[in-house]
Amino acid sequence: MSNPFVRIVEPLDPKQPLKKFFNLSKLEDVRYARLPFSIRVLLEAAIRNCDEFLVKKGDVENILNWKVMQHKNVEVPFKPARVILQDFTGVPAVVDFAAMRDAVKKLGGDPEKINPICPADLVIDHSIQVDFNRQPDSLQKNQDLEFERNKERFEFLKWGSQAFKNFKIIPPGSGIIHQVNLEYLARVVMDQDGYYYPDSVVGTDSHTTMIDGLGVLGWGVGGIEAEAVMLGQPISMVLPEVVGYKLVGNPQQLVTSTDIVLTITKHLRQVGVVGKFVEFFGPGVAQLSIADRATIANMCPEYGATAAYFPVDDISIGYLIQTGRDKEKVMYTKRYLEAVGMLRDFKNSSQDPDFTQVVELDLHTVVPCCSGPKRPQDKVAVSDMKKDFETCLGAKQGFKGFQIAPDRHNSIVKFNFEGQDFELAHGSVVIAAITSCTNTSNPSVMLGAGLLAKKAVEAGLTVKPYIKTSLSPGSGVVTYYLRESGVMPYLSQLGFDVVGYGCMTCIGNSGPLPESVVEAITQGDLVAVGVLSGNRNFEGRVHPNTRANYLASPPLVIAYAIAGTIRIDFEKEPLGINASGKKIFLKDIWPTRNEIQAVERQFVIPGMFKEVYEKIETVNKAWNALDAPTDKLYTWNPKSTYIKSPPFFDGLTLALQTPKTIEDAYVLLSFGDSVTTDHISPAGNIARNSPAARYLTSRGLTPREFNSYGSRRGNDAVMARGTFANIRLVNKFIDKQGPQTIHFPSGETLDVFDAAERYKQAGHPLIVLAGKEYGAGSSRDWAAKGPFLLGVKAVLAESYERIHRSNLVGMGVIPLQYLPGEDAGTLGLTGRERYTIIIPENLKPQMNVQIKLDTGKTFHAIMRFDTDVELTYFHNGGILNYMIRKMAS
């Protein structure tokens, strides 16, 4: 059907009559000027895609009427402009696409219909590990190992880039997905199919929100949801509330953008923004560079919002020019945004739109800080770090406690490393990593780290050789300006050599610690520390032997590496004593914002970005040499332990199956609050005593060939065995941490996978019990696929993280939520009961369903299918089944 809003289409430039746009100002609706800028992006997409089928005129009216409808749980469709994937989450998507082609062919359809309709980019950035550091050739050695370990995956991805249309791959060694998106892939305004319209994106990584700092509306979704968008389906979302976050004042001279973001993260956690948009405004925004804004937007998942949006202003336009974008395109970008009322002047308060609520931060009140020891929202002022850590040592086991007996707080373990004697204690730093998209995208903190390193070396300070130091830039541009500004040799001298271009330490690819260090930590049961410039520090994520992990700015990472411990008061204690016996304090070597900005203005120039990105798709010779198949259907190799055709579509028919009541289900696991996708989804190294290790051993592999779970995301047999395999898993059925549960029919304690297999063989369905914020953390689709493969039919929780709940729906697993005021405790649930969940015939969004126990007790819970579209997916057994039936019919 024709678009009912075609009347407002006009050329942007009369000289280019074929380049048109939907001129929203011609709606002549007073509500438009009061909408938050982020909601205007949703509105434009709805108007442009309005076909009275997937997107209806009523949807447009609901978005225009946002001020009223935001509180009414109204569902609206959103078609993003593009999709972005990284290799860990992207490989399963390409595997699913390949399997979907097979399924469509089996059902008599045309397999080549399975093809990205919405443009998709995949950046390979999660495979590289810090196996080598502090060596001149660390970078090359790590990249060689990356190819050796991941050749099968890379060949498969290269096949995908040739087999599917509208699908581009950025090879390994190029940078981190979100930084490459910011510096290269983002358009701000799309120029496609004869229309100008706002750039927007969804990605299979929760930190996709980083791009919001440039005025591109984007957020993370599950891989399952991303695949549907790639196939032309809109995202179904509840019209969000928008919290206006007003920034005023100027940051102090010694404060970094990392300090600002950690302050905002804690503040917004306290405000409560889960499931909402946050939109930044106020004169303080004009004080922030695009890199600063992107750092704040990147941490959006850590404060729980869906998006953290900075509307486009003149600083955004200047950034496009600084990063080497085409000047004519930039001119049309600005012209388009002015025409539709989406160009912001943060100093002009008359432009301020309506918000659901407004909160404020004076940037002048921000002080240097870190976050930890186990969560990104647990901000600690640097001046309080020593005291806070020592309090955590003795505190009860939890997010801020390690429960170390008081008489062991000052334990010391002596060890030998490369012929020298050293000591480790609680709080000793063993990993110091400048890493992750959050901070390596920001020249101010990277150059700040470089200047601090220069001053430290000149003052005669060093870093102990056993500390695993590393620098993994987010793009080649970072290395370029660190080298050109002359600070790179000083970083190298302190051990911060470039070890690779990828997420690395931030996602657990920290590589091994020296054996003598691990032995000392184990011998003393020490709380050793990792300090990283990342965005995640959940337990067990960074390294199994660092029980405490702190997020910090790149300069602070170097400072703590020099100190060698987190138990230091920088104001009173020296960082170190040089060869001359002089005490050197942190204040002696800390660069000011003015110093940093002077170097940034001189050395971060457009030519760098152009030079790096012009050759990004062809510069990797190892990638170019890969020999990938060219067939349109993938030929699965039964011997492969990396790529395997998943069983999701086995037995799929064109006819729908009626959902059935879940009868007499056992509880596989019983959890408390804040169980993250790091706990659920396989990540990090494969433990040698795990079900996944036993499987790989049975396939003839040795432990050194196991690689990581992330690298094996294309093999469901490995991933199912790694589900709930986190060593820090706290299952209420077991009295200690670990990936085990009780198999109730036998009473045996088993690995989670082994217990699930026994239940499956006996034909018993399973459920999981959980507390608040179930599924917090990264947007891992395997956190839903894994439980599905284990036989989990439903999860009963107090609340859910947004993406994870959506992923459960996408896999046909029922997300159930306790009624307000109820939980396992109030209902007297032990998890040892058997659960019958009554599924009514006429399902409605968010309806109450009855749950009967074998004890005779009955209670109700909310079935968290939030929209009619989600119910459609459930009736199909999941979103991918729905798409296959649609393409095959």
QUIGITA-V500623 format. One record per helix or strand of 2 or more residues. SS is the DSSP state (2 for helix, 1 for strand). FROM is the first residue (numbers start at 1). TO is the last residue. Records with the same first field share a line. If there is no record, write none. Layout:
SS: FROM-TO + FROM-TO
This chain:
2: 6-8 + 24-27 + 32-34 + 37-48 + 57-64 + 66-69 + 87-106 + 111-113 + 138-163 + 177-185 + 206-214 + 223-230 + 257-271 + 283-287 + 290-298 + 300-303 + 314-322 + 327-339 + 349-351 + 363-365 + 382-394 + 406-408 + 437-440 + 443-458 + 476-484 + 488-493 + 504-507 + 515-524 + 554-563 + 586-589 + 593-603 + 606-614 + 621-624 + 647-649 + 677-680 + 691-698 + 703-705 + 710-712 + 716-722 + 752-761 + 782-790 + 802-810 + 824-827 + 868-875 + 879-888
1: 9-11 + 20-22 + 75-78 + 82-86 + 120-123 + 167-170 + 189-192 + 195-198 + 200-203 + 217-220 + 235-238 + 242-248 + 277-281 + 307-309 + 357-362 + 369-371 + 379-381 + 412-417 + 420-425 + 428-434 + 468-471 + 529-532 + 548-551 + 576-577 + 583-584 + 662-670 + 740-743 + 748-751 + 766-769 + 792-797 + 814-818 + 835-837 + 848-853 + 858-863
